[in-house]
């Protein structure tokens, strides 16, 4: 299992892309994905547990590309 922590966002963050990324890669609901984006925009860390380590790496890479500062923890 892996944990991705969305720590903060950079200027130019693509909010809609981050929502879509969670839905498409992680299978999150639209409601949960939007809530995660809103929390991040309110300067709160978002913790996402991902069962597949390769999926976690893919999500991390894409999230960083669209303006999220995040880190990956592997158990």
N, C-alpha and C positions, 0 to 999 in steps of 0.2 A: 504494500500500500504506500501511496505517496500523498503528501499534503502540499498543496500550492497555497501560498499566502500572498494575496493581493495587498501590497503594503501602501501604495500611494499611486497617484497618477501624474502624468506630465502634461504640460500645455499641449493642446492639440489632440487630446485623447479622443478616440473614435468610439463614443458611447454605444451607438447602435451596433457597431462591429463587435464590441465586447459582449453585448447581449447575445448576438447571433452566434458568436464563438462558443459560448457556454451551452447554448441549445444544440448546436450542430456537433460539437466534439464531445461534450460531456453528457448530452441527453437531459440537461436540466429543463425544467418548465420555463416558459416565457416569463411567468410571474416571478419565479425564484431568481432567474437571470437578471431581470430588471431590478429587483430588490438588491441584489449583490452590487450592481453598478451604482445604484443610489447610495448605498452604504459607503462605497469607495469614494464617491464624490463628496460625501459628508466627512471625509478624512478618517474613516474607520477601516481597520484591516478586515479583510474577508478571507476566511479559511475554507478551502475546498478540499475535501478528501476524494482521492481518485484511486480506484482499485488497480488500474493498469499503469505501470511506470512509463511505458512508451507513450501512452496517451497523455500522461502528465507532462512529459518533456515537450510533446507537440503543443499542448495548450500553453505552457509557459513561454515557449518561443513565439507563438502567435500573439499572445497577450502583450509581451514586451514590444513586439513590432507595432502594435496599435496604441502604445502609450501608457502601459501599466508597469510600475516598478513592482516586481514580485520575486519570490524565492521559492525554492523547492526543498522539501524535507522528505527523506526516504526512510521508511521504517523497515 
